[in-house]
Amino acid sequence: MVIQELQWLGINWDEGPDSKTLADLGPYGPYRQSKRLDIYLNIANELIEAGKAYYCFLTDDELEEQREASAIGGRPTHLVSPYADWTLAQAKAKLKEGARAVIRFRTSALVKDYVFQDLVRGETKFPQIWLGISSSSFGVMECLYTISVVLLTITL
């Protein structure tokens, strides 16, 4: 659908999905995110091996409990994962048992304030802890849009 609309607008490209066959054309493919999962998984594994990310096994119910507790306390949601301190060997053993995990970035060491100029409010500042812990994928093989866009940009 998008390809047809781009063609209707007269926009043509020299690499990416062929407009008729959808085959990848160009040296930097595959171009569709769904075909790049192996690339994303390799990068995710590099982040895990480097200690910049970890496997988190929190269930949806556990995550919801933390969100509700934050809301009741009038605080921004800040998820705390007990799995952030697990060794990679512990996490791999749990994965072998068939447990479902997401990959989360290690952000607890980032203790800083984010400051920016808001056009309406002026200088705006908030602590990193308000960001919670970021997840890079719903499952080990299913990358979120936010991380895949960054990886797509890096790898193309």
SULZI-V227276 format. One record per backbone hydrogen bond with DSSP energy under -1.0 kcal/mol. NH is the residue of the N-H (numbers start at 1). CO is the residue of the C=O. If there is no record, write none. Layout:
# SULZI-V227276
NH&CO ; NH&CO
This chain:
# SULZI-V227276
5&1 ; 6&2 ; 7&3 ; 8&4 ; 9&5 ; 10&7 ; 11&6 ; 16&25 ; 18&23 ; 22&18 ; 25&16 ; 35&32 ; 36&33 ; 40&36 ; 41&37 ; 42&38 ; 43&39 ; 44&40 ; 45&41 ; 46&42 ; 47&43 ; 48&44 ; 49&45 ; 50&46 ; 51&48 ; 52&47 ; 53&47 ; 54&104 ; 56&102 ; 63&59 ; 64&60 ; 65&61 ; 66&62 ; 67&63 ; 68&64 ; 69&65 ; 70&66 ; 71&67 ; 72&68 ; 73&69 ; 74&71 ; 75&70 ; 84&81 ; 86&83 ; 91&87 ; 92&88 ; 93&89 ; 94&90 ; 95&91 ; 96&92 ; 97&93 ; 98&95 ; 99&94 ; 102&56 ; 104&54 ; 105&134 ; 106&52 ; 110&107 ; 111&109 ; 114&126 ; 116&124 ; 118&122 ; 122&118 ; 124&116 ; 126&114 ; 128&112 ; 130&127 ; 131&128 ; 132&129 ; 136&103 ; 138&142 ; 144&136 ; 148&144 ; 149&145 ; 150&146 ; 151&147 ; 152&148 ; 153&149 ; 154&150 ; 155&151 ; 156&152
